[in-house]
Amino acid sequence: MVEMDTTDPAMATLPNIPEETSEWVWSMTWSWTNLLQLIFSLVGSIGNLLVILVLAGRQTARYSMDVFILALAVADFLTSVVMIPVPMAQRVPDTIAGSLYCKVIYPSYLLWIFVFSSAYILAGMSVERFVAVAYPLHRHHVITKRRVYIFLAVVGVLSTPASAQNLKVEVIGNRCQDTKPMNVKIDIAIYLFFSRVGFPVLTMVVTQVLTAVVLHGQHKELENVLSAQKGGVPSIHLTARNNIVKMTATVVAVFILSLGPSNLMFMITGLRGTIRSHLFSPLYYVLNVFAFINPTANPFIYAARYPKFRTAIKDVFTKGLSKTKLPLFDQGIDHYLGVGTQITNASAMSGPI
């Protein structure tokens, strides 16, 4: 999943066509990567659509975790849809339509808008989890509904210009050609890596580590309280909270492992000036297959890590869309009103630990 700035070798198999033509010429090659891309696209579209249906019917707009996961599902659904393989134009007329094709469709402009959005939605979700775990009593004052929607709106607005580096792809000789000079391509390769992967991944990793440290401390404190009181404070609060954090951490890990290698290689080859030799190489195709996994995996992670999500999917098919006001992914945090208060109260009753 990197931008193309050279010609696909599949074009060499086309019959001889005059270089200057006003007609579109399309081709479709069903390679093993295209077949895998189609499978991942269809599975991702269906899976994320189920997540949207499960959450859209719930009146949970005030629960930030549910809002973040709904937004992520929408971004991943759109990513999966635009990932569906379609015929590519091998001859493009030098018209307005041809120019739009070279700037939008050929370099997968829409795909990268949605990938950018997914990365920052996931980064925001990681920050929200840290605040929910570390500051449960202040969470709804810090992560308000208004701030969540403003954050998502800003991500949506910024994702469009952030992926606009492909505007220099022009129709030359009835083909889409990248006209950016090499030094600009190097700068763009660095920018793309840090804007799409580097900064959001750094945010995810830091917040996940901090969240794990806080959770570990809470578990230790709760164990001491239980030991002093010989029982009395249920662990269901930390268990539910732990499940959500583990689910988020798994989503983050899949994002890093699937999208990281292809974007890192794109930056490395950009710095070395070997992008052309990398594109359409065996390594390029292998890394792209890994990238296809990202928008497909999340619904399976939710189902594997969160039993309530499996129940909610079953209810969609048996009872229709849920109209409940109870949250789905926020349960165990909002529903149980924060373990920090209970640990503090229990500690006060039991005396010094």
BELNORKA-V973372 format. One record per helix or strand of 2 or more residues. SS is the DSSP state (h for helix, s for strand). FROM is the first residue (numbers start at 1). LEN is the number of residues. If there is no record, write none. Layout:
SS&FROM&LEN / SS&FROM&LEN
//
This chain:
h&9&5 / s&25&3 / h&32&25 / h&64&20 / s&88&4 / h&96&10 / h&109&26 / h&139&4 / h&145&18 / h&164&5 / s&169&4 / s&175&4 / h&182&48 / h&236&37 / h&275&4 / h&282&24 / h&307&13 / h&339&12
//
